[in-house]
Structure formats: structure tokens, C-alpha cells
Amino acid sequence: VEVYLNNQWGTISDDLWDINDTQVACKMLGYANALYARTSAYYGPGTGPIWMNNVACTGSENSLFTCYFDWYTSDKSHYEDAGVICSYSEVRLVNGEKTSSALSGRVEILRNGSWYTVCDDFWDITDATVVCRQLGYQYAISAPQSATYGPGSGSILLDDLQCTGHESNLLECPHIGEGRHNCAHSEDASAVCFTDFQKGTVSSSFYSASVFCL
């Protein structure tokens, strides 16, 4: 991550750098969420000044400069530069594959900073199509069940989904309530999206940012 100050780009030291800080950075870039906070110059060391250190955002700020932080520091190395992975969407397909015409994987939803799976009870092509549209694709080819792309981990967020196909987000579909289910991860739902008429590319679900404008 780099910030522009006094007509010069500079980096941020990774001291205290966490998901709350990256949430603010991604918000500045126009993305929905932050996925990971990278440290130790994960994307390579920068050059020039290190403008910020000990950044401590709550996650609700609209700019890193409104977070608590320490100004320019000369006792830090660029090998401590902070990085971020931002997400365009709150849904992803995991453990699948990308071909010339399809993108597949286990459906996972980002909620309050954690990824959750979806149970396959009532899971069908209409539900999968809502996922594909969230990812920027026109429709789903199929809606695999029974953890076709492997079981997930953590919690299961949704069960008994009954989308109509007009929703823009899985969370808008009828279901029995967030966190309520009678499933195991062996019942994780998946989707296969048709990608020939994609609005973006496979990488559009995730974006690794090295710079942003203030």
C-alpha cells in the first residue's frame, strides 16, 4: 500500500497493520471488502519515504488519514511495508477451476470479516445463478451439491435458500436465518458459472493493491 503526500508516493509500515486498516484502504479504492492484511513487504519493498506507522483504524473510517497513526518514520525498513488484498464481491468460488467457458467452486460468503459456506438443502440452479451474477457472470451452468469441490471449514451461514433469480445478493434470497442450519460441511453448496459473456475476469473477485489515490 502506498499513499501520496507532498507530491511523493510513500509506503506504510506494517506495525499494528490488520484487517481493520485494510478495510479502510480497500474502501478508499472502491472495493467492497478487505480479505487479507499483508505484512513484511509481501509484494516487495517500496522506495521513498515511509509516510505512516502504527496505523490503528477501527474499520469504519473513510480514509486512512482519519485513523490513528504515527507520521513519517526513519527508523523503519521497506522490508516492513504493508500490503492488502481487496475484494470486489462478498462471495467467492473456492477449490474449483477456470476453463475457457466456466468458473466453478464451493460457494463462500464473506460476513463480518469471516468466510462462511452455504448448505445445499434446496440448492438449485436459480440459487447458483444469483452467485454467478454477484461475480459478474450472466448465469450458472449447474449447482453441484454434497461438497463437490471439497468441504469447507468454519461456520455455515445459510440453509434452505430459495432464490427467485431476481436477487442481486444471496443474502437477499429467502432462507431460514443467518447461522441457522441442520447441515455439515459434507453438504456445502457449489456453483459453476458460464463465463463467455463475463463482465470481468476471474481475478475480478480479488484485487491486490499496491497503490491508491487520496
N, C-alpha and C positions, 0 to 999 in steps of 0.2 A: 504494500500500500504506500502511495506517495501523495503528499499534499503540496499545493502551490502557495508559496508565501514569499513576499518581497521579490517577485519576478524570478523565483527559483524553485525548482522541484526538490523536495527532500523526503526522507523516509520517516518512519515511526519505529521507535524501539519496542521490542516485544515484552518489556516488563509490564506485568498485570494485563497483558493483551488477552482477551477472552471473547466468548460468543456475544456478549452484550456490546462490546466495542465493534465487532464485525457487523452486527445487526445495523448499527448506525452507519457504518461505511457503506454497506450494501444499499441502505435506504437512500443515501446520497447519490448512488449510482443508478437508482431507479429500479432496483430488484426487490422481489417480494420478501426474501429471507436470506439470512446467512446460514450456511451449512457448517463451516469449519473455521476456526481461528488458527492460522498457521504462524509458527514462530521459527526462530533460528534461521532466518533468510531462506525459507523453504523454496522460494522461487528465484533464489540467487541474491547476492548482496547488491545493494544500490550504490549510488555515488552521491557526492554532495553532502549537505548538512543533514543531520538527524533532527528534524524540527520538533518532534513530540516524544515524550517518555511518560511512563506511568499513567497511560490513558485509562480512565475508570468510568465508563459510561454505564448508565442504567439500562440502556436499550431503547428508551422512549424518546431520546433526543433526535433532532433532525439534522444535526451537524456534529462532527467530532469536536469542533471548536467550542461547542457548548457543554461538552463533558468536562469533568475534572481531568487535568493533565499537567505535566511539567513541561515548560518550554525547552527550547534548544539545549541540547546537552553535548558536550565534547568528550565525555568520559565513556561513551558507548561505541561499539563497533558495528559496522554494517552487517556483520555476521549475526546480529540480533534483530535484523529488520523483520517487521511484522507483515503478514500476508492474510489473505481472505479467500474463501470460496463462497460466491453468492449464487442464489437460486432464482431462476425466473418463475418457478412454479412451486406449489405446495404439494405436488405429487411427483413420484418418480417410479420407474420400472427397473427392478433390480435382478441381477443374475440371468438376464436374458441375452439376446443378441440383436445386432443390427444387420439387416441384409439390404439389398438394393430396393426392396419394396416394403419392408416391415421392421418394426421395432417391438421387442417383446420383453417381458419380465414380470416379476412379482410386484404387485401394486403396494406402494407405501406412501403414507400421508404424513406431512410434517405438521406437527401441532405442538405449540409451546416449546419449541426448540428440540423436540424429540421425534423420531420416525416411528410410525405405527403401521401395522398391517391391517388388512381387511378380510373378514371371514367370507367364505364362499357360499353361505346359505343364501339362496335366491339370486346368486350372482349370475348375470347373463350378459348377452351382447350389448344390451342397452346401457347397463352399468359401465361396461368396459369402454363403450363409445364416449361416455362422459369423461373418463380418464384420458382417452386419446385426444379429445378436444382441449382438455386442460393443457396438454403437452404441445398443442399447436397442430395436431393432425385432424383429418376430416372424420374418420370413423375407425371402429375396431373390426378386425377380421374374425377374431374369436375371443372367447372369455374363459380361458383354462381355469380349472378348479384343482382342489386337492394338492396345493403346493407344488404345481408343475415345475416351477423354477426354484424349488427348494424351500424349506420352511424358514420363516423369518425369526427374529428374536425380539425381546421386549414385549410390549403390550399390543393387544388387538383393539383397534379403535372403533370399528364399525361392524355391524352384523345386520342381516336381513335387509340389505339395501334393495330398494325398489324404485330405481330412477325411471323417469318418463322419457329421458333422452333430450329434454329441453334445458336441463340444468347446465350451468357453467362450471360447477364445482361439485365433487362427490358429497361434500358436507351439506349441500342443498337438497340432496335426494332424501326421500323418506327412509328412516331407519329406526331402530328401537332405542337409540340414545347412545351418545359417545361413551365408550368404555364398557357398554353392556353387551354381553355375548355369551354363548354357550359353546365356544369353539376352542380348538387347539391350533397350533401353527401348522399342523398337517392339513388344515383346511384353508390355508392362505389363498386368496384370490389373485389371479394374474390377468394380464391383457396382452393382446397382440394388435398393434396399430398399423394401419395401412399408411405408408409414408410417401408414396409417389407424388402426392399433392400437398406435401408438407408446407407449413408456413415458415418453418425454420429448419434447423438441422438437429441431429441427435444431441449435439453438445449444447443445444439451447436450454436444456434443463439445468445446466450448471455453468457457471462462469467464474474463472479465476482472474481476479482483478489485480493489476499491478499499479494502476494509477487511477485517480479520479479528480474531477474538477470541482472547485468550490464556487 
